[in-house]
């Protein structure tokens, strides 16, 4: 049962914000987003070296647009502009704190045009993705936290910038360098139809900050195979802050589906119908920060054929950290079907660290702590056997919880690391979307996929454990591909027997080849669990101890688990070693290798480098980081 639950949660499947990736039809701009309804509209386009913006803002005063590492003013790179007496002005600025921005000595933003029509100010400007200025934000394929503002009046002088006020500012995470998706503006085929699957007045308990709610649905009756070609969330107005994700899981076995149709229960509790434990196979879904998703024109999710779902479960993750009373919700999903099959059936593979095991843990006091899970070559080979020689990945989603700061889905073939399938060096928990790849990536039998997650627990004083709750942690990557395989989950976890070596004198008895342990000595540890020993018997403020535990976490054997329709493979195995790592190409010549987008070289806190440089080198090699 633990392995069934451990792979259930993270399929926040296939959601892309097409407001950020649709053709605008205006001077070649490929992307746009509304930062404030009827007030601030941003368009942009980019090439390999630069990015061009156009801000259309309902004001006759100044306009601000910034790039922030945290979503706030501190350390933000800010562009300020206005039009006065027919003359457009623009300046490159930066912020140290919440005070007014300061003018940058290096003006790296080029004003292309500016105009004002009595209601709106329009400014068009361009900058390099990497300006080589240490005060400027390097724009990469990772998430960018935009900050925006405007004022109703121009500044009297360049240095006299009036405060914009609370109502005329905001922040928004975006994927600036997302590939454009022209299909976002495509009309549905004339024979397309919609099916809604929604909750029915779910009362969020005021005693819990997190709840998973399940609702059963019979699939729509079809005459032959129908394909889902797009889907979107239906979030009840006013409840946007509570609905974290919506996941549609599939059952593939035969049972009395009528008896469970429209029945609701709290997921992962004794109230869950016993037959439903076999149903947690990812199908489609939505995650916070996302919008409508369209499948590629040659791919769709199948219904109505042999081996297709017999029943569906809608899982809704509600997040209510303030434990507010009286919250009632009827959110759900809308699926768009066509009454035929496209060329390929889509599938989803969830990869990463097994969920809900104490083996996945993040100790306190780390500014950067790494954990990872491996989709092993044995699992992929078994799933493809006698079916296909390759699969084609077209989108990915990255997922951790609150202290996750970066995620990398890495792709290995033999002893060589290929370009990453996906990565985000500025991960934002509140902005999770399935991102289309710039081009499809081929995965072959014998390949290995590794999901690396970086966490920041520097302000924590206690452990963060792996689990379903928002304040617990996950490390997962979701891979959308075709043709569909009988493989849903492909994960791993480090062995407790290995992690326990952080205590040199501990004596243990292994269970399930070290996946779990029983503490047997010395006497001061007896009757304590693995979890209790880590929490109470280790000095996590000791830098040497933290380095030792990081080393244990990223080395050694793992427990591998992959499951799917008629597929279950569980085993202990060795992780990758002695591979040639992948180095992303540099965007410019002005930065040394240590400033590359991925920043993985900084895998451990710089505060330790002086005293432990030899240990860091060994650790970097062990982790196979570039």
Secondary structure, 3 states (H helix, E strand, C coil): CHHHHHCCCCCCCCCCCHHHCCCCCCCCCCEEEEEECCCEEEEEEECCCEEEEEEEECCCCCEEEEEECCCCCCCCEEEEEEEECCEEEEEEEECCCCCCCEECCCCCEEEEEEEECCCCEEEEEEEECCCCCCCCCCCCCCCEEEEEEECCCCCCCCCCCCCCCCCCEEEEEECCCCCCCHHHHCCCCCCCEEEEEECCCEECCCCCCEEEEEEEECCCCCCCCEEEEEEEEECCCCCCCCEEEEEEEEECCCCCHHHHCCCEEECCCCCCCHHHHHCCEEEEEEECCCCCEECCCCEEEEECCCCCCCEEEEEEEEECCCCCCCCEECCEEEEEEECCCCCEEEEEEEEEECCCCCCCEECCCCCCEEEEEEECHHHHHHHHCCCCCEEEEEEEEEECCCCEEEEEEEEEECCEEEEEEEEECCCCCCCCCCEEEEEEEEEECCCEEEEEEEECCCCCCCCEEECCCCCCECCEEEEEEECCCCCCEEEEEECHHHHHHHCCCCEEEEECCCCEEEEEECHHHCCCCHHHHHHHCCCCCCHHHHHHHHHHHHCCCEEEEEEECCEEEEEEECCCCCCECCCCCCCCCCCCHHHCCCCHHHCCCHHHHHHHHHHHHHHHHHCCCC
